[in-house]
Amino acid sequence: MGEIILRLDRVMADRKISLNDLAEKVGVSNVNLSKMKNGKISAIRFSTLVAVCEALDCQPGDLLEYKP
């Protein structure tokens, strides 16, 4: 079975935004955003994904990668 890889760290680095700044813009705790950044989550709410995409000016495909 394949897996979904989160690329939040890469997009954050490209946009030069810190975890604290992104957490504030998205309205999510640093702890939850850190788990997302490190790929330690098994699910993400669409509302959170929308907020992250808006804050980083990106598409969901920029954050998620499928590995067969």
N, CA, C, O and CB atoms as a CASP TS submission, in Angstrom:
PFRMAT TS
TARGET T0000
AUTHOR 0000-0000-0000
METHOD Language model
MODEL 1
PARENT N/A
ATOM      1  N   MET     1       0.845  -1.183   0.000  1.00  0.00           N
ATOM      2  CA  MET     1       0.000   0.000   0.000  1.00  0.00           C
ATOM      3  C   MET     1       0.889   1.245   0.000  1.00  0.00           C
ATOM      4  O   MET     1       1.924   1.286   0.665  1.00  0.00           O
ATOM      5  CB  MET     1      -0.960  -0.001   1.226  1.00  0.00           C
ATOM      6  N   GLY     2       0.470   2.243  -0.747  1.00  0.00           N
ATOM      7  CA  GLY     2       1.227   3.476  -0.824  1.00  0.00           C
ATOM      8  C   GLY     2       1.063   4.332   0.421  1.00  0.00           C
ATOM      9  O   GLY     2       0.377   3.958   1.373  1.00  0.00           O
ATOM     10  N   GLU     3       1.700   5.473   0.389  1.00  0.00           N
ATOM     11  CA  GLU     3       1.605   6.393   1.526  1.00  0.00           C
ATOM     12  C   GLU     3       1.556   7.828   1.040  1.00  0.00           C
ATOM     13  O   GLU     3       2.014   8.152  -0.056  1.00  0.00           O
ATOM     14  CB  GLU     3       2.789   6.199   2.487  1.00  0.00           C
ATOM     15  N   ILE     4       0.990   8.675   1.879  1.00  0.00           N
ATOM     16  CA  ILE     4       0.940  10.117   1.621  1.00  0.00           C
ATOM     17  C   ILE     4       2.054  10.774   2.432  1.00  0.00           C
ATOM     18  O   ILE     4       2.147  10.576   3.643  1.00  0.00           O
ATOM     19  CB  ILE     4      -0.470  10.725   1.990  1.00  0.00           C
ATOM     20  N   ILE     5       2.888  11.549   1.765  1.00  0.00           N
ATOM     21  CA  ILE     5       3.988  12.264   2.411  1.00  0.00           C
ATOM     22  C   ILE     5       3.603  13.738   2.493  1.00  0.00           C
ATOM     23  O   ILE     5       3.183  14.334   1.501  1.00  0.00           O
ATOM     24  CB  ILE     5       5.341  12.071   1.628  1.00  0.00           C
ATOM     25  N   LEU     6       3.748  14.317   3.675  1.00  0.00           N
ATOM     26  CA  LEU     6       3.481  15.749   3.854  1.00  0.00           C
ATOM     27  C   LEU     6       4.756  16.539   3.578  1.00  0.00           C
ATOM     28  O   LEU     6       5.822  16.226   4.108  1.00  0.00           O
ATOM     29  CB  LEU     6       2.953  16.045   5.294  1.00  0.00           C
ATOM     30  N   ARG     7       4.632  17.554   2.751  1.00  0.00           N
ATOM     31  CA  ARG     7       5.769  18.396   2.365  1.00  0.00           C
ATOM     32  C   ARG     7       5.654  19.809   2.934  1.00  0.00           C
ATOM     33  O   ARG     7       6.151  20.767   2.342  1.00  0.00           O
ATOM     34  CB  ARG     7       5.880  18.461   0.844  1.00  0.00           C
ATOM     35  N   LEU     8       5.006  19.928   4.070  1.00  0.00           N
ATOM     36  CA  LEU     8       4.819  21.245   4.684  1.00  0.00           C
ATOM     37  C   LEU     8       6.150  21.905   4.981  1.00  0.00           C
ATOM     38  O   LEU     8       6.303  23.109   4.777  1.00  0.00           O
ATOM     39  CB  LEU     8       4.000  21.127   5.964  1.00  0.00           C
ATOM     40  N   ASP     9       7.112  21.138   5.460  1.00  0.00           N
ATOM     41  CA  ASP     9       8.420  21.712   5.789  1.00  0.00           C
ATOM     42  C   ASP     9       9.072  22.352   4.572  1.00  0.00           C
ATOM     43  O   ASP     9       9.661  23.428   4.675  1.00  0.00           O
ATOM     44  CB  ASP     9       9.340  20.640   6.364  1.00  0.00           C
ATOM     45  N   ARG    10       8.972  21.705   3.438  1.00  0.00           N
ATOM     46  CA  ARG    10       9.578  22.230   2.205  1.00  0.00           C
ATOM     47  C   ARG    10       8.891  23.518   1.760  1.00  0.00           C
ATOM     48  O   ARG    10       9.553  24.485   1.383  1.00  0.00           O
ATOM     49  CB  ARG    10       9.506  21.182   1.080  1.00  0.00           C
ATOM     50  N   VAL    11       7.555  23.523   1.805  1.00  0.00           N
ATOM     51  CA  VAL    11       6.815  24.717   1.382  1.00  0.00           C
ATOM     52  C   VAL    11       7.073  25.872   2.339  1.00  0.00           C
ATOM     53  O   VAL    11       7.216  27.018   1.914  1.00  0.00           O
ATOM     54  CB  VAL    11       5.305  24.422   1.301  1.00  0.00           C
ATOM     55  N   MET    12       7.132  25.566   3.638  1.00  0.00           N
ATOM     56  CA  MET    12       7.448  26.619   4.619  1.00  0.00           C
ATOM     57  C   MET    12       8.827  27.206   4.361  1.00  0.00           C
ATOM     58  O   MET    12       9.004  28.422   4.444  1.00  0.00           O
ATOM     59  CB  MET    12       7.376  26.062   6.052  1.00  0.00           C
ATOM     60  N   ALA    13       9.797  26.371   4.054  1.00  0.00           N
ATOM     61  CA  ALA    13      11.163  26.850   3.773  1.00  0.00           C
ATOM     62  C   ALA    13      11.167  27.715   2.518  1.00  0.00           C
ATOM     63  O   ALA    13      11.815  28.761   2.484  1.00  0.00           O
ATOM     64  CB  ALA    13      12.145  25.656   3.604  1.00  0.00           C
ATOM     65  N   ASP    14      10.440  27.277   1.483  1.00  0.00           N
ATOM     66  CA  ASP    14      10.363  28.068   0.246  1.00  0.00           C
ATOM     67  C   ASP    14       9.753  29.441   0.488  1.00  0.00           C
ATOM     68  O   ASP    14      10.158  30.430  -0.124  1.00  0.00           O
ATOM     69  CB  ASP    14       9.547  27.325  -0.806  1.00  0.00           C
ATOM     70  N   ARG    15       8.763  29.492   1.398  1.00  0.00           N
ATOM     71  CA  ARG    15       8.067  30.752   1.683  1.00  0.00           C
ATOM     72  C   ARG    15       8.737  31.547   2.809  1.00  0.00           C
ATOM     73  O   ARG    15       8.337  32.669   3.122  1.00  0.00           O
ATOM     74  CB  ARG    15       6.614  30.470   2.049  1.00  0.00           C
ATOM     75  N   LYS    16       9.761  30.939   3.407  1.00  0.00           N
ATOM     76  CA  LYS    16      10.503  31.577   4.509  1.00  0.00           C
ATOM     77  C   LYS    16       9.567  32.007   5.639  1.00  0.00           C
ATOM     78  O   LYS    16       9.592  33.156   6.079  1.00  0.00           O
ATOM     79  CB  LYS    16      11.287  32.795   3.990  1.00  0.00           C
ATOM     80  N   ILE    17       8.748  31.070   6.095  1.00  0.00           N
ATOM     81  CA  ILE    17       7.812  31.340   7.188  1.00  0.00           C
ATOM     82  C   ILE    17       8.106  30.368   8.337  1.00  0.00           C
ATOM     83  O   ILE    17       8.370  29.185   8.120  1.00  0.00           O
ATOM     84  CB  ILE    17       6.321  31.206   6.703  1.00  0.00           C
ATOM     85  N   SER    18       8.054  30.889   9.538  1.00  0.00           N
ATOM     86  CA  SER    18       8.337  30.057  10.712  1.00  0.00           C
ATOM     87  C   SER    18       7.083  29.299  11.137  1.00  0.00           C
ATOM     88  O   SER    18       5.967  29.634  10.742  1.00  0.00           O
ATOM     89  CB  SER    18       8.863  30.921  11.882  1.00  0.00           C
ATOM     90  N   LEU    19       7.295  28.290  11.935  1.00  0.00           N
ATOM     91  CA  LEU    19       6.195  27.495  12.474  1.00  0.00           C
ATOM     92  C   LEU    19       5.259  28.372  13.292  1.00  0.00           C
ATOM     93  O   LEU    19       4.039  28.259  13.175  1.00  0.00           O
ATOM     94  CB  LEU    19       6.730  26.338  13.334  1.00  0.00           C
ATOM     95  N   ASN    20       5.821  29.242  14.117  1.00  0.00           N
ATOM     96  CA  ASN    20       5.004  30.133  14.953  1.00  0.00           C
ATOM     97  C   ASN    20       4.158  31.079  14.109  1.00  0.00           C
ATOM     98  O   ASN    20       2.975  31.274  14.390  1.00  0.00           O
ATOM     99  CB  ASN    20       5.898  30.941  15.895  1.00  0.00           C
ATOM    100  N   ASP    21       4.758  31.667  13.077  1.00  0.00           N
ATOM    101  CA  ASP    21       4.015  32.590  12.209  1.00  0.00           C
ATOM    102  C   ASP    21       2.889  31.866  11.476  1.00  0.00           C
ATOM    103  O   ASP    21       1.774  32.377  11.372  1.00  0.00           O
ATOM    104  CB  ASP    21       4.962  33.253  11.193  1.00  0.00           C
ATOM    105  N   LEU    22       3.194  30.670  10.968  1.00  0.00           N
ATOM    106  CA  LEU    22       2.173  29.917  10.252  1.00  0.00           C
ATOM    107  C   LEU    22       1.045  29.492  11.192  1.00  0.00           C
ATOM    108  O   LEU    22      -0.129  29.575  10.833  1.00  0.00           O
ATOM    109  CB  LEU    22       2.792  28.689   9.578  1.00  0.00           C
ATOM    110  N   ALA    23       1.398  29.042  12.381  1.00  0.00           N
ATOM    111  CA  ALA    23       0.384  28.630  13.358  1.00  0.00           C
ATOM    112  C   ALA    23      -0.558  29.788  13.676  1.00  0.00           C
ATOM    113  O   ALA    23      -1.768  29.599  13.799  1.00  0.00           O
ATOM    114  CB  ALA    23       1.052  28.119  14.651  1.00  0.00           C
ATOM    115  N   GLU    24       0.004  30.979  13.806  1.00  0.00           N
ATOM    116  CA  GLU    24      -0.816  32.161  14.100  1.00  0.00           C
ATOM    117  C   GLU    24      -1.752  32.483  12.941  1.00  0.00           C
ATOM    118  O   GLU    24      -2.922  32.799  13.160  1.00  0.00           O
ATOM    119  CB  GLU    24       0.079  33.373  14.402  1.00  0.00           C
ATOM    120  N   LYS    25      -1.248  32.406  11.710  1.00  0.00           N
ATOM    121  CA  LYS    25      -2.065  32.709  10.538  1.00  0.00           C
ATOM    122  C   LYS    25      -3.174  31.682  10.329  1.00  0.00           C
ATOM    123  O   LYS    25      -4.281  32.023   9.913  1.00  0.00           O
ATOM    124  CB  LYS    25      -1.190  32.779   9.300  1.00  0.00           C
ATOM    125  N   VAL    26      -2.862  30.417  10.625  1.00  0.00           N
ATOM    126  CA  VAL    26      -3.805  29.331  10.373  1.00  0.00           C
ATOM    127  C   VAL    26      -4.798  29.172  11.516  1.00  0.00           C
ATOM    128  O   VAL    26      -5.923  28.717  11.309  1.00  0.00           O
ATOM    129  CB  VAL    26      -3.059  28.027  10.153  1.00  0.00           C
ATOM    130  N   GLY    27      -4.379  29.547  12.722  1.00  0.00           N
ATOM    131  CA  GLY    27      -5.245  29.378  13.879  1.00  0.00           C
ATOM    132  C   GLY    27      -5.184  27.966  14.442  1.00  0.00           C
ATOM    133  O   GLY    27      -6.168  27.457  14.980  1.00  0.00           O
ATOM    134  N   VAL    28      -4.026  27.342  14.313  1.00  0.00           N
ATOM    135  CA  VAL    28      -3.784  25.992  14.815  1.00  0.00           C
ATOM    136  C   VAL    28      -2.641  26.075  15.810  1.00  0.00           C
ATOM    137  O   VAL    28      -1.754  26.917  15.671  1.00  0.00           O
ATOM    138  CB  VAL    28      -3.458  24.986  13.651  1.00  0.00           C
ATOM    139  N   SER    29      -2.655  25.206  16.812  1.00  0.00           N
ATOM    140  CA  SER    29      -1.578  25.243  17.809  1.00  0.00           C
ATOM    141  C   SER    29      -0.242  24.854  17.179  1.00  0.00           C
ATOM    142  O   SER    29      -0.189  24.122  16.190  1.00  0.00           O
ATOM    143  CB  SER    29      -1.901  24.302  18.989  1.00  0.00           C
ATOM    144  N   ASN    30       0.826  25.360  17.773  1.00  0.00           N
ATOM    145  CA  ASN    30       2.177  25.025  17.306  1.00  0.00           C
ATOM    146  C   ASN    30       2.405  23.521  17.340  1.00  0.00           C
ATOM    147  O   ASN    30       3.033  22.962  16.441  1.00  0.00           O
ATOM    148  CB  ASN    30       3.236  25.736  18.161  1.00  0.00           C
ATOM    149  N   VAL    31       1.892  22.867  18.384  1.00  0.00           N
ATOM    150  CA  VAL    31       2.089  21.425  18.544  1.00  0.00           C
ATOM    151  C   VAL    31       1.451  20.664  17.386  1.00  0.00           C
ATOM    152  O   VAL    31       2.083  19.788  16.795  1.00  0.00           O
ATOM    153  CB  VAL    31       1.501  20.944  19.885  1.00  0.00           C
ATOM    154  N   ASN    32       0.211  20.994  17.061  1.00  0.00           N
ATOM    155  CA  ASN    32      -0.473  20.302  15.965  1.00  0.00           C
ATOM    156  C   ASN    32       0.185  20.592  14.622  1.00  0.00           C
ATOM    157  O   ASN    32       0.318  19.698  13.787  1.00  0.00           O
ATOM    158  CB  ASN    32      -1.944  20.707  15.919  1.00  0.00           C
ATOM    159  N   LEU    33       0.591  21.829  14.414  1.00  0.00           N
ATOM    160  CA  LEU    33       1.255  22.182  13.160  1.00  0.00           C
ATOM    161  C   LEU    33       2.616  21.501  13.066  1.00  0.00           C
ATOM    162  O   LEU    33       3.025  21.081  11.983  1.00  0.00           O
ATOM    163  CB  LEU    33       1.414  23.709  13.043  1.00  0.00           C
ATOM    164  N   SER    34       3.317  21.388  14.187  1.00  0.00           N
ATOM    165  CA  SER    34       4.596  20.697  14.210  1.00  0.00           C
ATOM    166  C   SER    34       4.434  19.223  13.843  1.00  0.00           C
ATOM    167  O   SER    34       5.251  18.669  13.108  1.00  0.00           O
ATOM    168  CB  SER    34       5.244  20.831  15.586  1.00  0.00           C
ATOM    169  N   LYS    35       3.381  18.591  14.354  1.00  0.00           N
ATOM    170  CA  LYS    35       3.106  17.195  14.003  1.00  0.00           C
ATOM    171  C   LYS    35       2.837  17.068  12.511  1.00  0.00           C
ATOM    172  O   LYS    35       3.281  16.118  11.866  1.00  0.00           O
ATOM    173  CB  LYS    35       1.908  16.655  14.810  1.00  0.00           C
ATOM    174  N   MET    36       2.114  18.023  11.977  1.00  0.00           N
ATOM    175  CA  MET    36       1.837  18.009  10.545  1.00  0.00           C
ATOM    176  C   MET    36       3.125  18.191   9.745  1.00  0.00           C
ATOM    177  O   MET    36       3.358  17.497   8.756  1.00  0.00           O
ATOM    178  CB  MET    36       0.826  19.106  10.184  1.00  0.00           C
ATOM    179  N   LYS    37       3.944  19.122  10.184  1.00  0.00           N
ATOM    180  CA  LYS    37       5.208  19.405   9.505  1.00  0.00           C
ATOM    181  C   LYS    37       6.130  18.187   9.503  1.00  0.00           C
ATOM    182  O   LYS    37       6.850  17.944   8.534  1.00  0.00           O
ATOM    183  CB  LYS    37       5.909  20.587  10.171  1.00  0.00           C
ATOM    184  N   ASN    38       6.099  17.425  10.597  1.00  0.00           N
ATOM    185  CA  ASN    38       6.979  16.267  10.725  1.00  0.00           C
ATOM    186  C   ASN    38       6.331  14.965  10.250  1.00  0.00           C
ATOM    187  O   ASN    38       6.916  13.891  10.389  1.00  0.00           O
ATOM    188  CB  ASN    38       7.413  16.117  12.159  1.00  0.00           C
ATOM    189  N   GLY    39       5.133  15.061   9.695  1.00  0.00           N
ATOM    190  CA  GLY    39       4.466  13.883   9.159  1.00  0.00           C
ATOM    191  C   GLY    39       3.966  12.921  10.210  1.00  0.00           C
ATOM    192  O   GLY    39       3.833  11.728   9.934  1.00  0.00           O
ATOM    193  N   LYS    40       3.685  13.401  11.404  1.00  0.00           N
ATOM    194  CA  LYS    40       3.249  12.561  12.517  1.00  0.00           C
ATOM    195  C   LYS    40       1.735  12.555  12.700  1.00  0.00           C
ATOM    196  O   LYS    40       1.245  12.314  13.803  1.00  0.00           O
ATOM    197  CB  LYS    40       3.906  13.023  13.791  1.00  0.00           C
ATOM    198  N   ILE    41       0.997  12.817  11.634  1.00  0.00           N
ATOM    199  CA  ILE    41      -0.463  12.806  11.717  1.00  0.00           C
ATOM    200  C   ILE    41      -1.009  11.745  10.767  1.00  0.00           C
ATOM    201  O   ILE    41      -0.345  11.350   9.809  1.00  0.00           O
ATOM    202  CB  ILE    41      -1.054  14.207  11.378  1.00  0.00           C
ATOM    203  N   SER    42      -2.214  11.296  11.044  1.00  0.00           N
ATOM    204  CA  SER    42      -2.842  10.300  10.172  1.00  0.00           C
ATOM    205  C   SER    42      -4.040  10.882   9.424  1.00  0.00           C
ATOM    206  O   SER    42      -4.606  10.229   8.548  1.00  0.00           O
ATOM    207  CB  SER    42      -3.280   9.085  10.987  1.00  0.00           C
ATOM    208  N   ALA    43      -4.419  12.101   9.771  1.00  0.00           N
ATOM    209  CA  ALA    43      -5.553  12.752   9.113  1.00  0.00           C
ATOM    210  C   ALA    43      -5.403  14.263   9.238  1.00  0.00           C
ATOM    211  O   ALA    43      -4.718  14.768  10.127  1.00  0.00           O
ATOM    212  CB  ALA    43      -6.906  12.280   9.726  1.00  0.00           C
ATOM    213  N   ILE    44      -6.061  14.966   8.327  1.00  0.00           N
ATOM    214  CA  ILE    44      -6.077  16.425   8.390  1.00  0.00           C
ATOM    215  C   ILE    44      -7.460  16.895   7.947  1.00  0.00           C
ATOM    216  O   ILE    44      -8.015  16.397   6.968  1.00  0.00           O
ATOM    217  CB  ILE    44      -4.944  17.055   7.494  1.00  0.00           C
ATOM    218  N   ARG    45      -7.996  17.844   8.671  1.00  0.00           N
ATOM    219  CA  ARG    45      -9.302  18.405   8.304  1.00  0.00           C
ATOM    220  C   ARG    45      -9.129  19.258   7.053  1.00  0.00           C
ATOM    221  O   ARG    45      -8.120  19.941   6.879  1.00  0.00           O
ATOM    222  CB  ARG    45      -9.910  19.252   9.478  1.00  0.00           C
ATOM    223  N   PHE    46     -10.139  19.204   6.186  1.00  0.00           N
ATOM    224  CA  PHE    46     -10.098  20.042   4.996  1.00  0.00           C
ATOM    225  C   PHE    46     -10.021  21.514   5.370  1.00  0.00           C
ATOM    226  O   PHE    46      -9.356  22.290   4.684  1.00  0.00           O
ATOM    227  CB  PHE    46     -11.319  19.784   4.121  1.00  0.00           C
ATOM    228  N   SER    47     -10.686  21.908   6.441  1.00  0.00           N
ATOM    229  CA  SER    47     -10.653  23.319   6.846  1.00  0.00           C
ATOM    230  C   SER    47      -9.234  23.740   7.229  1.00  0.00           C
ATOM    231  O   SER    47      -8.827  24.869   6.955  1.00  0.00           O
ATOM    232  CB  SER    47     -11.618  23.565   8.028  1.00  0.00           C
ATOM    233  N   THR    48      -8.485  22.845   7.857  1.00  0.00           N
ATOM    234  CA  THR    48      -7.087  23.138   8.200  1.00  0.00           C
ATOM    235  C   THR    48      -6.238  23.198   6.941  1.00  0.00           C
ATOM    236  O   THR    48      -5.392  24.081   6.800  1.00  0.00           O
ATOM    237  CB  THR    48      -6.525  22.077   9.172  1.00  0.00           C
ATOM    238  N   LEU    49      -6.462  22.260   6.024  1.00  0.00           N
ATOM    239  CA  LEU    49      -5.716  22.251   4.768  1.00  0.00           C
ATOM    240  C   LEU    49      -5.976  23.524   3.972  1.00  0.00           C
ATOM    241  O   LEU    49      -5.051  24.095   3.394  1.00  0.00           O
ATOM    242  CB  LEU    49      -6.088  21.022   3.933  1.00  0.00           C
ATOM    243  N   VAL    50      -7.225  23.969   3.940  1.00  0.00           N
ATOM    244  CA  VAL    50      -7.577  25.219   3.249  1.00  0.00           C
ATOM    245  C   VAL    50      -6.843  26.392   3.892  1.00  0.00           C
ATOM    246  O   VAL    50      -6.276  27.229   3.189  1.00  0.00           O
ATOM    247  CB  VAL    50      -9.116  25.458   3.284  1.00  0.00           C
ATOM    248  N   ALA    51      -6.850  26.458   5.220  1.00  0.00           N
ATOM    249  CA  ALA    51      -6.201  27.570   5.931  1.00  0.00           C
ATOM    250  C   ALA    51      -4.700  27.577   5.673  1.00  0.00           C
ATOM    251  O   ALA    51      -4.110  28.639   5.478  1.00  0.00           O
ATOM    252  CB  ALA    51      -6.475  27.479   7.443  1.00  0.00           C
ATOM    253  N   VAL    52      -4.075  26.398   5.671  1.00  0.00           N
ATOM    254  CA  VAL    52      -2.631  26.312   5.401  1.00  0.00           C
ATOM    255  C   VAL    52      -2.341  26.754   3.971  1.00  0.00           C
ATOM    256  O   VAL    52      -1.397  27.505   3.729  1.00  0.00           O
ATOM    257  CB  VAL    52      -2.108  24.865   5.635  1.00  0.00           C
ATOM    258  N   CYS    53      -3.151  26.289   3.025  1.00  0.00           N
ATOM    259  CA  CYS    53      -2.958  26.683   1.624  1.00  0.00           C
ATOM    260  C   CYS    53      -3.124  28.186   1.429  1.00  0.00           C
ATOM    261  O   CYS    53      -2.376  28.810   0.676  1.00  0.00           O
ATOM    262  CB  CYS    53      -3.941  25.935   0.726  1.00  0.00           C
ATOM    263  N   GLU    54      -4.104  28.757   2.108  1.00  0.00           N
ATOM    264  CA  GLU    54      -4.299  30.210   2.002  1.00  0.00           C
ATOM    265  C   GLU    54      -3.121  30.962   2.600  1.00  0.00           C
ATOM    266  O   GLU    54      -2.647  31.939   2.020  1.00  0.00           O
ATOM    267  CB  GLU    54      -5.601  30.633   2.701  1.00  0.00           C
ATOM    268  N   ALA    55      -2.644  30.513   3.761  1.00  0.00           N
ATOM    269  CA  ALA    55      -1.531  31.201   4.430  1.00  0.00           C
ATOM    270  C   ALA    55      -0.239  31.091   3.640  1.00  0.00           C
ATOM    271  O   ALA    55       0.576  32.013   3.649  1.00  0.00           O
ATOM    272  CB  ALA    55      -1.323  30.636   5.827  1.00  0.00           C
ATOM    273  N   LEU    56      -0.045  29.967   2.955  1.00  0.00           N
ATOM    274  CA  LEU    56       1.204  29.747   2.213  1.00  0.00           C
ATOM    275  C   LEU    56       1.070  30.038   0.721  1.00  0.00           C
ATOM    276  O   LEU    56       2.035  29.905  -0.032  1.00  0.00           O
ATOM    277  CB  LEU    56       1.668  28.320   2.404  1.00  0.00           C
ATOM    278  N   ASP    57      -0.140  30.440   0.293  1.00  0.00           N
ATOM    279  CA  ASP    57      -0.406  30.702  -1.117  1.00  0.00           C
ATOM    280  C   ASP    57       0.046  29.526  -1.976  1.00  0.00           C
ATOM    281  O   ASP    57       0.864  29.672  -2.883  1.00  0.00           O
ATOM    282  CB  ASP    57       0.297  31.990  -1.566  1.00  0.00           C
ATOM    283  N   CYS    58      -0.515  28.345  -1.661  1.00  0.00           N
ATOM    284  CA  CYS    58      -0.145  27.140  -2.389  1.00  0.00           C
ATOM    285  C   CYS    58      -1.377  26.280  -2.638  1.00  0.00           C
ATOM    286  O   CYS    58      -2.473  26.607  -2.184  1.00  0.00           O
ATOM    287  CB  CYS    58       0.922  26.344  -1.617  1.00  0.00           C
ATOM    288  N   GLN    59      -1.194  25.204  -3.346  1.00  0.00           N
ATOM    289  CA  GLN    59      -2.238  24.229  -3.626  1.00  0.00           C
ATOM    290  C   GLN    59      -2.033  23.002  -2.739  1.00  0.00           C
ATOM    291  O   GLN    59      -0.910  22.754  -2.300  1.00  0.00           O
ATOM    292  CB  GLN    59      -2.237  23.833  -5.126  1.00  0.00           C
ATOM    293  N   PRO    60      -3.086  22.226  -2.462  1.00  0.00           N
ATOM    294  CA  PRO    60      -2.922  21.013  -1.661  1.00  0.00           C
ATOM    295  C   PRO    60      -1.851  20.073  -2.220  1.00  0.00           C
ATOM    296  O   PRO    60      -1.141  19.410  -1.463  1.00  0.00           O
ATOM    297  CB  PRO    60      -4.241  20.279  -1.572  1.00  0.00           C
ATOM    298  N   GLY    61      -1.742  20.023  -3.539  1.00  0.00           N
ATOM    299  CA  GLY    61      -0.732  19.180  -4.165  1.00  0.00           C
ATOM    300  C   GLY    61       0.690  19.607  -3.867  1.00  0.00           C
ATOM    301  O   GLY    61       1.619  18.813  -4.013  1.00  0.00           O
ATOM    302  N   ASP    62       0.874  20.857  -3.451  1.00  0.00           N
ATOM    303  CA  ASP    62       2.202  21.324  -3.056  1.00  0.00           C
ATOM    304  C   ASP    62       2.582  20.747  -1.689  1.00  0.00           C
ATOM    305  O   ASP    62       3.763  20.616  -1.369  1.00  0.00           O
ATOM    306  CB  ASP    62       2.247  22.871  -3.021  1.00  0.00           C
ATOM    307  N   LEU    63       1.575  20.408  -0.895  1.00  0.00           N
ATOM    308  CA  LEU    63       1.797  19.933   0.474  1.00  0.00           C
ATOM    309  C   LEU    63       1.766  18.420   0.590  1.00  0.00           C
ATOM    310  O   LEU    63       2.366  17.859   1.507  1.00  0.00           O
ATOM    311  CB  LEU    63       0.766  20.520   1.394  1.00  0.00           C
ATOM    312  N   LEU    64       1.076  17.749  -0.327  1.00  0.00           N
ATOM    313  CA  LEU    64       0.868  16.314  -0.239  1.00  0.00           C
ATOM    314  C   LEU    64       1.498  15.603  -1.437  1.00  0.00           C
ATOM    315  O   LEU    64       1.394  16.057  -2.576  1.00  0.00           O
ATOM    316  CB  LEU    64      -0.630  15.996  -0.154  1.00  0.00           C
ATOM    317  N   GLU    65       2.146  14.490  -1.154  1.00  0.00           N
ATOM    318  CA  GLU    65       2.754  13.693  -2.220  1.00  0.00           C
ATOM    319  C   GLU    65       2.381  12.227  -1.970  1.00  0.00           C
ATOM    320  O   GLU    65       2.436  11.745  -0.839  1.00  0.00           O
ATOM    321  CB  GLU    65       4.328  13.890  -2.267  1.00  0.00           C
ATOM    322  N   TYR    66       2.006  11.537  -3.035  1.00  0.00           N
ATOM    323  CA  TYR    66       1.678  10.112  -2.932  1.00  0.00           C
ATOM    324  C   TYR    66       2.862   9.284  -3.373  1.00  0.00           C
ATOM    325  O   TYR    66       3.415   9.495  -4.452  1.00  0.00           O
ATOM    326  CB  TYR    66       0.437   9.763  -3.777  1.00  0.00           C
ATOM    327  N   LYS    67       3.253   8.334  -2.530  1.00  0.00           N
ATOM    328  CA  LYS    67       4.324   7.399  -2.866  1.00  0.00           C
ATOM    329  C   LYS    67       3.730   5.997  -2.940  1.00  0.00           C
ATOM    330  O   LYS    67       3.258   5.471  -1.932  1.00  0.00           O
ATOM    331  CB  LYS    67       5.488   7.463  -1.817  1.00  0.00           C
ATOM    332  N   PRO    68       3.749   5.388  -4.123  1.00  0.00           N
ATOM    333  CA  PRO    68       3.192   4.033  -4.258  1.00  0.00           C
ATOM    334  C   PRO    68       3.976   3.001  -3.456  1.00  0.00           C
ATOM    335  O   PRO    68       3.632   1.820  -3.467  1.00  0.00           O
ATOM    336  CB  PRO    68       3.165   3.623  -5.722  1.00  0.00           C
TER
END
